[in-house]
């Protein structure tokens, strides 16, 4: 789903688990990516954002990038990268950000699909635990 740019501005070695795994999140206000997520145009952020996390702490973005979803407007692809997000927690792809940019999400009991201009751009599985 996400593609890494050829230059690794964040340094460090990627973990052994694939950095392409993420979750569509209806509560995420923006795309929040792992520090080593595959994306395009990775650059240090001039305006870091702070995000409240489930355990009550916060995390601060260090870089910005763009998720690679062809045909979407730029605002649909803007993402924030966080060193605090590691391979155990994964990246969060904002369903709200996609829908605000003209996408439509369809859920069944076991799957989710995101469409833009009647083309399916993302297909995923719903987890039985969280839905």
Backbone atoms as SQL, in Angstrom:
CREATE TABLE atoms (id INTEGER PRIMARY KEY, chain TEXT, resi INTEGER, resn TEXT, atom TEXT, x REAL, y REAL, z REAL);
INSERT INTO atoms VALUES
  (1, 'A', 1, 'UNK', 'N', 0.815, -1.180, 0.000),
  (2, 'A', 1, 'UNK', 'CA', 0.000, 0.000, 0.000),
  (3, 'A', 1, 'UNK', 'C', 0.860, 1.245, 0.000),
  (4, 'A', 2, 'UNK', 'N', 1.933, 1.282, 0.753),
  (5, 'A', 2, 'UNK', 'CA', 2.774, 2.458, 0.842),
  (6, 'A', 2, 'UNK', 'C', 4.118, 2.174, 0.202),
  (7, 'A', 3, 'UNK', 'N', 4.706, 3.153, -0.451),
  (8, 'A', 3, 'UNK', 'CA', 5.986, 2.956, -1.111),
  (9, 'A', 3, 'UNK', 'C', 7.029, 3.877, -0.515),
  (10, 'A', 4, 'UNK', 'N', 8.219, 3.352, -0.299),
  (11, 'A', 4, 'UNK', 'CA', 9.320, 4.120, 0.293),
  (12, 'A', 4, 'UNK', 'C', 10.070, 4.871, -0.784),
  (13, 'A', 5, 'UNK', 'N', 10.440, 6.093, -0.491),
  (14, 'A', 5, 'UNK', 'CA', 11.281, 6.831, -1.420),
  (15, 'A', 5, 'UNK', 'C', 12.683, 6.238, -1.376),
  (16, 'A', 6, 'UNK', 'N', 13.487, 6.528, -2.379),
  (17, 'A', 6, 'UNK', 'CA', 14.806, 5.920, -2.463),
  (18, 'A', 6, 'UNK', 'C', 15.768, 6.455, -1.417),
  (19, 'A', 7, 'UNK', 'N', 15.530, 7.649, -0.889),
  (20, 'A', 7, 'UNK', 'CA', 16.446, 8.198, 0.111),
  (21, 'A', 7, 'UNK', 'C', 15.877, 7.985, 1.500),
  (22, 'A', 8, 'UNK', 'N', 16.693, 7.488, 2.411),
  (23, 'A', 8, 'UNK', 'CA', 16.255, 7.211, 3.766),
  (24, 'A', 8, 'UNK', 'C', 16.710, 8.355, 4.663),
  (25, 'A', 9, 'UNK', 'N', 15.867, 9.373, 4.805),
  (26, 'A', 9, 'UNK', 'CA', 16.222, 10.533, 5.602),
  (27, 'A', 9, 'UNK', 'C', 16.145, 10.272, 7.091),
  (28, 'A', 10, 'UNK', 'N', 15.449, 9.210, 7.475),
  (29, 'A', 10, 'UNK', 'CA', 15.252, 8.955, 8.885),
  (30, 'A', 10, 'UNK', 'C', 16.382, 8.150, 9.494),
  (31, 'A', 11, 'UNK', 'N', 17.237, 7.596, 8.675),
  (32, 'A', 11, 'UNK', 'CA', 18.352, 6.808, 9.188),
  (33, 'A', 11, 'UNK', 'C', 17.884, 5.527, 9.837),
  (34, 'A', 12, 'UNK', 'N', 18.811, 4.751, 10.324),
  (35, 'A', 12, 'UNK', 'CA', 18.561, 3.510, 11.024),
  (36, 'A', 12, 'UNK', 'C', 18.089, 2.423, 10.053),
  (37, 'A', 13, 'UNK', 'N', 18.201, 1.210, 10.485),
  (38, 'A', 13, 'UNK', 'CA', 17.857, 0.063, 9.661),
  (39, 'A', 13, 'UNK', 'C', 16.400, -0.316, 9.868),
  (40, 'A', 14, 'UNK', 'N', 15.665, -0.595, 8.791),
  (41, 'A', 14, 'UNK', 'CA', 14.268, -1.012, 8.956),
  (42, 'A', 14, 'UNK', 'C', 14.181, -2.301, 9.764),
  (43, 'A', 15, 'UNK', 'N', 13.086, -2.488, 10.498),
  (44, 'A', 15, 'UNK', 'CA', 12.922, -3.724, 11.249),
  (45, 'A', 15, 'UNK', 'C', 12.686, -4.891, 10.305),
  (46, 'A', 16, 'UNK', 'N', 12.728, -6.093, 10.862),
  (47, 'A', 16, 'UNK', 'CA', 12.534, -7.268, 10.033),
  (48, 'A', 16, 'UNK', 'C', 11.087, -7.404, 9.586),
  (49, 'A', 17, 'UNK', 'N', 10.136, -6.911, 10.348),
  (50, 'A', 17, 'UNK', 'CA', 8.731, -6.957, 9.944),
  (51, 'A', 17, 'UNK', 'C', 8.504, -5.914, 8.861),
  (52, 'A', 18, 'UNK', 'N', 7.675, -6.220, 7.904),
  (53, 'A', 18, 'UNK', 'CA', 7.416, -5.318, 6.793),
  (54, 'A', 18, 'UNK', 'C', 6.851, -3.991, 7.264),
  (55, 'A', 19, 'UNK', 'N', 7.441, -2.859, 6.818),
  (56, 'A', 19, 'UNK', 'CA', 6.904, -1.563, 7.191),
  (57, 'A', 19, 'UNK', 'C', 5.666, -1.191, 6.390),
  (58, 'A', 20, 'UNK', 'N', 5.208, -2.063, 5.491),
  (59, 'A', 20, 'UNK', 'CA', 4.040, -1.767, 4.665),
  (60, 'A', 20, 'UNK', 'C', 2.730, -2.109, 5.349),
  (61, 'A', 21, 'UNK', 'N', 2.783, -2.700, 6.524),
  (62, 'A', 21, 'UNK', 'CA', 1.572, -3.093, 7.223),
  (63, 'A', 21, 'UNK', 'C', 1.057, -1.913, 8.031),
  (64, 'A', 22, 'UNK', 'N', -0.215, -1.626, 7.858),
  (65, 'A', 22, 'UNK', 'CA', -0.842, -0.546, 8.597),
  (66, 'A', 22, 'UNK', 'C', -2.307, -0.849, 8.784),
  (67, 'A', 23, 'UNK', 'N', -2.989, 0.077, 9.420),
  (68, 'A', 23, 'UNK', 'CA', -4.406, -0.110, 9.674),
  (69, 'A', 23, 'UNK', 'C', -5.163, 1.115, 9.205),
  (70, 'A', 24, 'UNK', 'N', -6.310, 0.891, 8.552),
  (71, 'A', 24, 'UNK', 'CA', -7.227, 1.982, 8.284),
  (72, 'A', 24, 'UNK', 'C', -7.861, 2.343, 9.616),
  (73, 'A', 25, 'UNK', 'N', -7.850, 3.610, 9.954),
  (74, 'A', 25, 'UNK', 'CA', -8.324, 4.028, 11.270),
  (75, 'A', 25, 'UNK', 'C', -9.348, 5.146, 11.122),
  (76, 'A', 26, 'UNK', 'N', -10.570, 4.902, 11.571),
  (77, 'A', 26, 'UNK', 'CA', -11.615, 5.913, 11.454),
  (78, 'A', 26, 'UNK', 'C', -11.457, 7.011, 12.500),
  (79, 'A', 27, 'UNK', 'N', -10.631, 6.798, 13.522),
  (80, 'A', 27, 'UNK', 'CA', -10.435, 7.809, 14.565),
  (81, 'A', 27, 'UNK', 'C', -9.190, 8.664, 14.335),
  (82, 'A', 28, 'UNK', 'N', -8.281, 8.245, 13.467),
  (83, 'A', 28, 'UNK', 'CA', -7.054, 9.016, 13.218),
  (84, 'A', 28, 'UNK', 'C', -7.396, 10.282, 12.443),
  (85, 'A', 29, 'UNK', 'N', -6.903, 11.422, 12.909),
  (86, 'A', 29, 'UNK', 'CA', -7.196, 12.700, 12.271),
  (87, 'A', 29, 'UNK', 'C', -6.330, 12.954, 11.041),
  (88, 'A', 30, 'UNK', 'N', -5.285, 12.154, 10.865),
  (89, 'A', 30, 'UNK', 'CA', -4.393, 12.259, 9.711),
  (90, 'A', 30, 'UNK', 'C', -3.702, 10.910, 9.558),
  (91, 'A', 31, 'UNK', 'N', -2.944, 10.754, 8.481),
  (92, 'A', 31, 'UNK', 'CA', -2.159, 9.533, 8.323),
  (93, 'A', 31, 'UNK', 'C', -0.959, 9.625, 9.256),
  (94, 'A', 32, 'UNK', 'N', -0.838, 8.676, 10.177),
  (95, 'A', 32, 'UNK', 'CA', 0.262, 8.616, 11.131),
  (96, 'A', 32, 'UNK', 'C', 1.091, 7.389, 10.801),
  (97, 'A', 33, 'UNK', 'N', 2.299, 7.599, 10.275),
  (98, 'A', 33, 'UNK', 'CA', 3.116, 6.500, 9.785),
  (99, 'A', 33, 'UNK', 'C', 4.282, 6.199, 10.700),
  (100, 'A', 34, 'UNK', 'N', 4.684, 4.925, 10.698),
  (101, 'A', 34, 'UNK', 'CA', 5.889, 4.511, 11.404),
  (102, 'A', 34, 'UNK', 'C', 7.072, 5.257, 10.810),
  (103, 'A', 35, 'UNK', 'N', 8.109, 5.471, 11.606),
  (104, 'A', 35, 'UNK', 'CA', 9.293, 6.214, 11.162),
  (105, 'A', 35, 'UNK', 'C', 9.929, 5.604, 9.932),
  (106, 'A', 36, 'UNK', 'N', 9.758, 4.316, 9.724),
  (107, 'A', 36, 'UNK', 'CA', 10.390, 3.640, 8.583),
  (108, 'A', 36, 'UNK', 'C', 9.372, 3.227, 7.531),
  (109, 'A', 37, 'UNK', 'N', 8.178, 3.819, 7.581),
  (110, 'A', 37, 'UNK', 'CA', 7.130, 3.453, 6.622),
  (111, 'A', 37, 'UNK', 'C', 7.560, 3.803, 5.201),
  (112, 'A', 38, 'UNK', 'N', 7.044, 3.036, 4.301),
  (113, 'A', 38, 'UNK', 'CA', 7.312, 3.262, 2.894),
  (114, 'A', 38, 'UNK', 'C', 6.418, 4.392, 2.406),
  (115, 'A', 39, 'UNK', 'N', 7.042, 5.486, 1.977),
  (116, 'A', 39, 'UNK', 'CA', 6.275, 6.606, 1.442),
  (117, 'A', 39, 'UNK', 'C', 7.173, 7.428, 0.529),
  (118, 'A', 40, 'UNK', 'N', 6.591, 8.441, -0.079),
  (119, 'A', 40, 'UNK', 'CA', 7.321, 9.267, -1.039),
  (120, 'A', 40, 'UNK', 'C', 7.586, 10.643, -0.448),
  (121, 'A', 41, 'UNK', 'N', 8.615, 11.304, -0.988),
  (122, 'A', 41, 'UNK', 'CA', 8.919, 12.692, -0.644),
  (123, 'A', 41, 'UNK', 'C', 9.082, 12.894, 0.860),
  (124, 'A', 42, 'UNK', 'N', 9.830, 12.002, 1.516),
  (125, 'A', 42, 'UNK', 'CA', 10.069, 12.113, 2.953),
  (126, 'A', 42, 'UNK', 'C', 10.975, 13.310, 3.209),
  (127, 'A', 43, 'UNK', 'N', 10.564, 14.151, 4.172),
  (128, 'A', 43, 'UNK', 'CA', 11.335, 15.339, 4.505),
  (129, 'A', 43, 'UNK', 'C', 11.117, 15.678, 5.979),
  (130, 'A', 44, 'UNK', 'N', 12.123, 16.295, 6.617),
  (131, 'A', 44, 'UNK', 'CA', 11.911, 16.734, 8.002),
  (132, 'A', 44, 'UNK', 'C', 10.755, 17.735, 8.050),
  (133, 'A', 45, 'UNK', 'N', 9.978, 17.679, 9.109),
  (134, 'A', 45, 'UNK', 'CA', 8.846, 18.587, 9.213),
  (135, 'A', 45, 'UNK', 'C', 9.271, 19.935, 9.785),
  (136, 'A', 46, 'UNK', 'N', 8.692, 20.988, 9.265),
  (137, 'A', 46, 'UNK', 'CA', 8.888, 22.324, 9.817),
  (138, 'A', 46, 'UNK', 'C', 7.849, 22.626, 10.886),
  (139, 'A', 47, 'UNK', 'N', 6.770, 21.852, 10.898),
  (140, 'A', 47, 'UNK', 'CA', 5.668, 22.052, 11.843),
  (141, 'A', 47, 'UNK', 'C', 5.284, 20.721, 12.472),
  (142, 'A', 48, 'UNK', 'N', 6.074, 20.237, 13.433),
  (143, 'A', 48, 'UNK', 'CA', 5.740, 18.953, 14.052),
  (144, 'A', 48, 'UNK', 'C', 4.370, 19.013, 14.735),
  (145, 'A', 49, 'UNK', 'N', 3.692, 17.876, 14.718),
  (146, 'A', 49, 'UNK', 'CA', 2.417, 17.793, 15.426),
  (147, 'A', 49, 'UNK', 'C', 2.573, 16.832, 16.602),
  (148, 'A', 50, 'UNK', 'N', 1.813, 17.094, 17.669),
  (149, 'A', 50, 'UNK', 'CA', 1.780, 16.208, 18.829),
  (150, 'A', 50, 'UNK', 'C', 0.456, 15.461, 18.799),
  (151, 'A', 51, 'UNK', 'N', 0.538, 14.170, 19.078),
  (152, 'A', 51, 'UNK', 'CA', -0.643, 13.317, 19.041),
  (153, 'A', 51, 'UNK', 'C', -0.769, 12.597, 20.377),
  (154, 'A', 52, 'UNK', 'N', -1.967, 12.620, 20.949),
  (155, 'A', 52, 'UNK', 'CA', -2.255, 11.883, 22.170),
  (156, 'A', 52, 'UNK', 'C', -2.437, 10.414, 21.809),
  (157, 'A', 53, 'UNK', 'N', -1.767, 9.530, 22.529),
  (158, 'A', 53, 'UNK', 'CA', -1.864, 8.096, 22.243),
  (159, 'A', 53, 'UNK', 'C', -2.692, 7.396, 23.317),
  (160, 'A', 54, 'UNK', 'N', -3.095, 6.182, 23.029),
  (161, 'A', 54, 'UNK', 'CA', -4.041, 5.447, 23.871),
  (162, 'A', 54, 'UNK', 'C', -3.617, 5.337, 25.332),
  (163, 'A', 55, 'UNK', 'N', -2.342, 5.165, 25.606),
  (164, 'A', 55, 'UNK', 'CA', -1.902, 4.984, 26.992),
  (165, 'A', 55, 'UNK', 'C', -1.779, 6.307, 27.741),
  (166, 'A', 56, 'UNK', 'N', -2.175, 7.420, 27.111),
  (167, 'A', 56, 'UNK', 'CA', -2.181, 8.717, 27.772),
  (168, 'A', 56, 'UNK', 'C', -0.973, 9.594, 27.470),
  (169, 'A', 57, 'UNK', 'N', 0.042, 9.056, 26.845),
  (170, 'A', 57, 'UNK', 'CA', 1.217, 9.838, 26.485),
  (171, 'A', 57, 'UNK', 'C', 1.009, 10.581, 25.182),
  (172, 'A', 58, 'UNK', 'N', 2.067, 11.217, 24.715),
  (173, 'A', 58, 'UNK', 'CA', 2.017, 11.897, 23.426),
  (174, 'A', 58, 'UNK', 'C', 3.193, 11.460, 22.582),
  (175, 'A', 59, 'UNK', 'N', 3.082, 11.679, 21.291),
  (176, 'A', 59, 'UNK', 'CA', 4.194, 11.474, 20.382),
  (177, 'A', 59, 'UNK', 'C', 4.235, 12.675, 19.444),
  (178, 'A', 60, 'UNK', 'N', 5.429, 12.989, 18.956),
  (179, 'A', 60, 'UNK', 'CA', 5.630, 14.163, 18.114),
  (180, 'A', 60, 'UNK', 'C', 6.190, 13.728, 16.771),
  (181, 'A', 61, 'UNK', 'N', 5.617, 14.255, 15.699),
  (182, 'A', 61, 'UNK', 'CA', 6.098, 13.904, 14.359),
  (183, 'A', 61, 'UNK', 'C', 7.483, 14.496, 14.128),
  (184, 'A', 62, 'UNK', 'N', 8.295, 13.783, 13.343),
  (185, 'A', 62, 'UNK', 'CA', 9.636, 14.257, 13.007),
  (186, 'A', 62, 'UNK', 'C', 9.767, 14.555, 11.518),
  (187, 'A', 63, 'UNK', 'N', 8.952, 13.900, 10.706),
  (188, 'A', 63, 'UNK', 'CA', 9.040, 14.037, 9.256),
  (189, 'A', 63, 'UNK', 'C', 7.639, 14.051, 8.654),
  (190, 'A', 64, 'UNK', 'N', 7.570, 14.463, 7.406),
  (191, 'A', 64, 'UNK', 'CA', 6.352, 14.397, 6.615),
  (192, 'A', 64, 'UNK', 'C', 6.661, 13.607, 5.361),
  (193, 'A', 65, 'UNK', 'N', 5.645, 13.086, 4.753),
  (194, 'A', 65, 'UNK', 'CA', 5.786, 12.355, 3.498),
  (195, 'A', 65, 'UNK', 'C', 4.434, 12.244, 2.837),
  (196, 'A', 66, 'UNK', 'N', 4.387, 11.487, 1.788),
  (197, 'A', 66, 'UNK', 'CA', 3.139, 11.279, 1.055),
  (198, 'A', 66, 'UNK', 'C', 2.952, 9.795, 0.817),
  (199, 'A', 67, 'UNK', 'N', 1.777, 9.280, 1.218),
  (200, 'A', 67, 'UNK', 'CA', 1.490, 7.890, 0.908),
  (201, 'A', 67, 'UNK', 'C', 1.243, 7.799, -0.592),
  (202, 'A', 68, 'UNK', 'N', 1.598, 6.682, -1.174),
  (203, 'A', 68, 'UNK', 'CA', 1.510, 6.512, -2.629),
  (204, 'A', 68, 'UNK', 'C', 0.178, 5.885, -3.003),
  (205, 'A', 69, 'UNK', 'N', -0.793, 6.737, -3.256),
  (206, 'A', 69, 'UNK', 'CA', -2.099, 6.293, -3.728),
  (207, 'A', 69, 'UNK', 'C', -2.402, 7.100, -4.981),
  (208, 'A', 70, 'UNK', 'N', -2.043, 6.570, -6.149),
  (209, 'A', 70, 'UNK', 'CA', -2.188, 7.317, -7.404),
  (210, 'A', 70, 'UNK', 'C', -3.603, 7.814, -7.646),
  (211, 'A', 71, 'UNK', 'N', -3.698, 9.015, -8.201),
  (212, 'A', 71, 'UNK', 'CA', -4.978, 9.580, -8.577),
  (213, 'A', 71, 'UNK', 'C', -5.685, 10.358, -7.482),
  (214, 'A', 72, 'UNK', 'N', -5.137, 10.344, -6.273),
  (215, 'A', 72, 'UNK', 'CA', -5.772, 11.089, -5.192),
  (216, 'A', 72, 'UNK', 'C', -5.219, 12.509, -5.134),
  (217, 'A', 73, 'UNK', 'N', -6.015, 13.451, -4.647),
  (218, 'A', 73, 'UNK', 'CA', -5.500, 14.812, -4.485),
  (219, 'A', 73, 'UNK', 'C', -4.403, 14.835, -3.415),
  (220, 'A', 74, 'UNK', 'N', -3.492, 15.825, -3.486),
  (221, 'A', 74, 'UNK', 'CA', -2.368, 15.877, -2.543),
  (222, 'A', 74, 'UNK', 'C', -2.788, 15.847, -1.075),
  (223, 'A', 75, 'UNK', 'N', -3.895, 16.510, -0.713),
  (224, 'A', 75, 'UNK', 'CA', -4.301, 16.532, 0.689),
  (225, 'A', 75, 'UNK', 'C', -4.696, 15.147, 1.200),
  (226, 'A', 76, 'UNK', 'N', -5.065, 14.253, 0.309),
  (227, 'A', 76, 'UNK', 'CA', -5.424, 12.891, 0.716),
  (228, 'A', 76, 'UNK', 'C', -4.195, 12.058, 1.051),
  (229, 'A', 77, 'UNK', 'N', -3.033, 12.468, 0.567),
  (230, 'A', 77, 'UNK', 'CA', -1.822, 11.657, 0.693),
  (231, 'A', 77, 'UNK', 'C', -0.838, 12.156, 1.741),
  (232, 'A', 78, 'UNK', 'N', -1.032, 13.366, 2.271),
  (233, 'A', 78, 'UNK', 'CA', -0.096, 13.935, 3.241),
  (234, 'A', 78, 'UNK', 'C', -0.078, 13.089, 4.508),
  (235, 'A', 79, 'UNK', 'N', 1.135, 12.776, 4.973),
  (236, 'A', 79, 'UNK', 'CA', 1.284, 11.917, 6.149),
  (237, 'A', 79, 'UNK', 'C', 2.335, 12.483, 7.097),
  (238, 'A', 80, 'UNK', 'N', 2.199, 12.132, 8.364),
  (239, 'A', 80, 'UNK', 'CA', 3.147, 12.514, 9.404),
  (240, 'A', 80, 'UNK', 'C', 3.856, 11.248, 9.877),
  (241, 'A', 81, 'UNK', 'N', 5.188, 11.318, 10.035),
  (242, 'A', 81, 'UNK', 'CA', 5.971, 10.163, 10.467),
  (243, 'A', 81, 'UNK', 'C', 6.414, 10.350, 11.908),
  (244, 'A', 82, 'UNK', 'N', 6.354, 9.256, 12.665),
  (245, 'A', 82, 'UNK', 'CA', 6.660, 9.279, 14.090),
  (246, 'A', 82, 'UNK', 'C', 7.654, 8.180, 14.430),
  (247, 'A', 83, 'UNK', 'N', 8.725, 8.540, 15.118),
  (248, 'A', 83, 'UNK', 'CA', 9.682, 7.523, 15.562),
  (249, 'A', 83, 'UNK', 'C', 9.081, 6.630, 16.642),
  (250, 'A', 84, 'UNK', 'N', 8.080, 7.148, 17.381),
  (251, 'A', 84, 'UNK', 'CA', 7.450, 6.354, 18.439),
  (252, 'A', 84, 'UNK', 'C', 6.633, 5.195, 17.896),
  (253, 'A', 85, 'UNK', 'N', 6.149, 5.305, 16.664),
  (254, 'A', 85, 'UNK', 'CA', 5.402, 4.193, 16.068),
  (255, 'A', 85, 'UNK', 'C', 6.407, 3.174, 15.567),
  (256, 'A', 86, 'UNK', 'N', 6.366, 2.010, 16.105),
  (257, 'A', 86, 'UNK', 'CA', 7.289, 0.952, 15.724),
  (258, 'A', 86, 'UNK', 'C', 6.516, -0.165, 15.051),
  (259, 'A', 87, 'UNK', 'N', 7.233, -1.190, 14.620),
  (260, 'A', 87, 'UNK', 'CA', 6.600, -2.273, 13.874),
  (261, 'A', 87, 'UNK', 'C', 5.521, -3.001, 14.667),
  (262, 'A', 88, 'UNK', 'N', 5.533, -2.930, 15.977),
  (263, 'A', 88, 'UNK', 'CA', 4.496, -3.584, 16.770),
  (264, 'A', 88, 'UNK', 'C', 3.169, -2.860, 16.704),
  (265, 'A', 89, 'UNK', 'N', 3.210, -1.525, 16.619),
  (266, 'A', 89, 'UNK', 'CA', 1.962, -0.766, 16.604),
  (267, 'A', 89, 'UNK', 'C', 1.492, -0.461, 15.189),
  (268, 'A', 90, 'UNK', 'N', 2.391, -0.253, 14.274),
  (269, 'A', 90, 'UNK', 'CA', 2.046, -0.048, 12.876),
  (270, 'A', 90, 'UNK', 'C', 1.595, 1.353, 12.532),
  (271, 'A', 91, 'UNK', 'N', 1.476, 1.588, 11.243),
  (272, 'A', 91, 'UNK', 'CA', 1.015, 2.870, 10.718),
  (273, 'A', 91, 'UNK', 'C', -0.502, 2.936, 10.762),
  (274, 'A', 92, 'UNK', 'N', -1.017, 4.161, 10.883),
  (275, 'A', 92, 'UNK', 'CA', -2.456, 4.388, 10.868),
  (276, 'A', 92, 'UNK', 'C', -2.791, 5.234, 9.647),
  (277, 'A', 93, 'UNK', 'N', -3.636, 4.710, 8.778),
  (278, 'A', 93, 'UNK', 'CA', -4.082, 5.426, 7.590),
  (279, 'A', 93, 'UNK', 'C', -5.470, 5.971, 7.911),
  (280, 'A', 94, 'UNK', 'N', -5.603, 7.285, 7.851),
  (281, 'A', 94, 'UNK', 'CA', -6.821, 7.966, 8.278),
  (282, 'A', 94, 'UNK', 'C', -7.950, 7.794, 7.270),
  (283, 'A', 95, 'UNK', 'N', -8.969, 7.084, 7.685),
  (284, 'A', 95, 'UNK', 'CA', -10.153, 6.914, 6.848),
  (285, 'A', 95, 'UNK', 'C', -10.860, 8.257, 6.661),
  (286, 'A', 96, 'UNK', 'N', -10.889, 9.074, 7.703),
  (287, 'A', 96, 'UNK', 'CA', -11.499, 10.396, 7.610),
  (288, 'A', 96, 'UNK', 'C', -10.794, 11.290, 6.605),
  (289, 'A', 97, 'UNK', 'N', -9.449, 11.274, 6.609),
  (290, 'A', 97, 'UNK', 'CA', -8.689, 12.092, 5.661),
  (291, 'A', 97, 'UNK', 'C', -8.983, 11.656, 4.231),
  (292, 'A', 98, 'UNK', 'N', -9.089, 10.354, 4.010),
  (293, 'A', 98, 'UNK', 'CA', -9.407, 9.858, 2.670),
  (294, 'A', 98, 'UNK', 'C', -10.818, 10.269, 2.258),
  (295, 'A', 99, 'UNK', 'N', -11.792, 10.105, 3.155),
  (296, 'A', 99, 'UNK', 'CA', -13.180, 10.447, 2.826),
  (297, 'A', 99, 'UNK', 'C', -13.352, 11.954, 2.646),
  (298, 'A', 100, 'UNK', 'N', -12.620, 12.766, 3.432),
  (299, 'A', 100, 'UNK', 'CA', -12.675, 14.219, 3.262),
  (300, 'A', 100, 'UNK', 'C', -12.121, 14.644, 1.910),
  (301, 'A', 101, 'UNK', 'N', -11.342, 13.771, 1.279),
  (302, 'A', 101, 'UNK', 'CA', -10.736, 14.068, -0.021),
  (303, 'A', 101, 'UNK', 'C', -11.481, 13.409, -1.174),
  (304, 'A', 102, 'UNK', 'N', -12.706, 12.957, -0.916),
  (305, 'A', 102, 'UNK', 'CA', -13.534, 12.424, -1.989),
  (306, 'A', 102, 'UNK', 'C', -13.622, 10.917, -2.084),
  (307, 'A', 103, 'UNK', 'N', -13.048, 10.202, -1.131),
  (308, 'A', 103, 'UNK', 'CA', -13.130, 8.735, -1.139),
  (309, 'A', 103, 'UNK', 'C', -14.401, 8.282, -0.424),
  (310, 'A', 104, 'UNK', 'N', -14.777, 7.044, -0.687),
  (311, 'A', 104, 'UNK', 'CA', -15.903, 6.396, -0.034),
  (312, 'A', 104, 'UNK', 'C', -15.415, 5.074, 0.532),
  (313, 'A', 105, 'UNK', 'N', -15.805, 4.775, 1.765),
  (314, 'A', 105, 'UNK', 'CA', -15.421, 3.513, 2.395),
  (315, 'A', 105, 'UNK', 'C', -16.641, 2.609, 2.498),
  (316, 'A', 106, 'UNK', 'N', -16.455, 1.333, 2.203),
  (317, 'A', 106, 'UNK', 'CA', -17.507, 0.339, 2.300),
  (318, 'A', 106, 'UNK', 'C', -17.029, -0.777, 3.219),
  (319, 'A', 107, 'UNK', 'N', -17.833, -1.083, 4.230),
  (320, 'A', 107, 'UNK', 'CA', -17.496, -2.129, 5.186),
  (321, 'A', 107, 'UNK', 'C', -18.459, -3.291, 5.044),
  (322, 'A', 108, 'UNK', 'N', -17.930, -4.505, 5.172),
  (323, 'A', 108, 'UNK', 'CA', -18.750, -5.691, 5.361),
  (324, 'A', 108, 'UNK', 'C', -18.348, -6.261, 6.711),
  (325, 'A', 109, 'UNK', 'N', -18.866, -7.417, 7.065),
  (326, 'A', 109, 'UNK', 'CA', -18.504, -8.036, 8.342),
  (327, 'A', 109, 'UNK', 'C', -17.020, -8.399, 8.395),
  (328, 'A', 110, 'UNK', 'N', -16.392, -8.626, 7.245),
  (329, 'A', 110, 'UNK', 'CA', -15.001, -9.091, 7.245),
  (330, 'A', 110, 'UNK', 'C', -14.029, -8.235, 6.439),
  (331, 'A', 111, 'UNK', 'N', -14.524, -7.287, 5.652),
  (332, 'A', 111, 'UNK', 'CA', -13.620, -6.509, 4.799),
  (333, 'A', 111, 'UNK', 'C', -13.958, -5.023, 4.838),
  (334, 'A', 112, 'UNK', 'N', -13.007, -4.231, 4.363),
  (335, 'A', 112, 'UNK', 'CA', -13.211, -2.808, 4.137),
  (336, 'A', 112, 'UNK', 'C', -12.595, -2.483, 2.780),
  (337, 'A', 113, 'UNK', 'N', -13.266, -1.653, 2.023),
  (338, 'A', 113, 'UNK', 'CA', -12.749, -1.194, 0.741),
  (339, 'A', 113, 'UNK', 'C', -12.895, 0.319, 0.678),
  (340, 'A', 114, 'UNK', 'N', -11.885, 0.975, 0.110),
  (341, 'A', 114, 'UNK', 'CA', -11.921, 2.422, -0.077),
  (342, 'A', 114, 'UNK', 'C', -11.902, 2.686, -1.572),
  (343, 'A', 115, 'UNK', 'N', -12.860, 3.516, -2.016),
  (344, 'A', 115, 'UNK', 'CA', -13.011, 3.831, -3.435),
  (345, 'A', 115, 'UNK', 'C', -12.767, 5.316, -3.674),
  (346, 'A', 116, 'UNK', 'N', -12.186, 5.614, -4.816),
  (347, 'A', 116, 'UNK', 'CA', -12.068, 6.995, -5.287),
  (348, 'A', 116, 'UNK', 'C', -12.430, 6.992, -6.762),
  (349, 'A', 117, 'UNK', 'N', -13.365, 7.847, -7.150),
  (350, 'A', 117, 'UNK', 'CA', -13.873, 7.874, -8.532),
  (351, 'A', 117, 'UNK', 'C', -14.286, 6.479, -8.995),
  (352, 'A', 118, 'UNK', 'N', -14.978, 5.763, -8.131),
  (353, 'A', 118, 'UNK', 'CA', -15.512, 4.420, -8.385),
  (354, 'A', 118, 'UNK', 'C', -14.437, 3.363, -8.619),
  (355, 'A', 119, 'UNK', 'N', -13.176, 3.668, -8.322),
  (356, 'A', 119, 'UNK', 'CA', -12.077, 2.699, -8.410),
  (357, 'A', 119, 'UNK', 'C', -11.678, 2.295, -6.995),
  (358, 'A', 120, 'UNK', 'N', -11.515, 1.002, -6.756),
  (359, 'A', 120, 'UNK', 'CA', -11.069, 0.531, -5.444),
  (360, 'A', 120, 'UNK', 'C', -9.571, 0.821, -5.314),
  (361, 'A', 121, 'UNK', 'N', -9.205, 1.609, -4.291),
  (362, 'A', 121, 'UNK', 'CA', -7.795, 1.950, -4.096),
  (363, 'A', 121, 'UNK', 'C', -7.182, 1.229, -2.906),
  (364, 'A', 122, 'UNK', 'N', -8.011, 0.767, -1.977),
  (365, 'A', 122, 'UNK', 'CA', -7.527, 0.023, -0.804),
  (366, 'A', 122, 'UNK', 'C', -8.533, -1.071, -0.490),
  (367, 'A', 123, 'UNK', 'N', -8.034, -2.259, -0.212),
  (368, 'A', 123, 'UNK', 'CA', -8.854, -3.360, 0.271),
  (369, 'A', 123, 'UNK', 'C', -8.176, -3.904, 1.533),
  (370, 'A', 124, 'UNK', 'N', -8.946, -4.134, 2.556),
  (371, 'A', 124, 'UNK', 'CA', -8.375, -4.649, 3.786),
  (372, 'A', 124, 'UNK', 'C', -9.315, -5.607, 4.475),
  (373, 'A', 125, 'UNK', 'N', -8.809, -6.253, 5.506),
  (374, 'A', 125, 'UNK', 'CA', -9.590, -7.190, 6.305),
  (375, 'A', 125, 'UNK', 'C', -9.928, -6.532, 7.631),
  (376, 'A', 126, 'UNK', 'N', -11.152, -6.702, 8.064),
  (377, 'A', 126, 'UNK', 'CA', -11.546, -6.212, 9.398),
  (378, 'A', 126, 'UNK', 'C', -11.153, -7.248, 10.414),
  (379, 'A', 127, 'UNK', 'N', -10.522, -6.805, 11.489),
  (380, 'A', 127, 'UNK', 'CA', -10.145, -7.736, 12.546),
  (381, 'A', 127, 'UNK', 'C', -11.377, -8.043, 13.394),
  (382, 'A', 128, 'UNK', 'N', -11.563, -9.300, 13.771),
  (383, 'A', 128, 'UNK', 'CA', -12.743, -9.655, 14.563),
  (384, 'A', 128, 'UNK', 'C', -12.738, -8.987, 15.937),
  (385, 'A', 129, 'UNK', 'N', -11.573, -8.681, 16.484),
  (386, 'A', 129, 'UNK', 'CA', -11.493, -8.118, 17.839),
  (387, 'A', 129, 'UNK', 'C', -11.941, -6.651, 17.856),
  (388, 'A', 130, 'UNK', 'N', -11.445, -5.854, 16.903),
  (389, 'A', 130, 'UNK', 'CA', -11.737, -4.411, 16.927),
  (390, 'A', 130, 'UNK', 'C', -12.746, -3.977, 15.885),
  (391, 'A', 131, 'UNK', 'N', -13.014, -4.829, 14.897),
  (392, 'A', 131, 'UNK', 'CA', -13.954, -4.456, 13.839),
  (393, 'A', 131, 'UNK', 'C', -13.329, -3.498, 12.855);
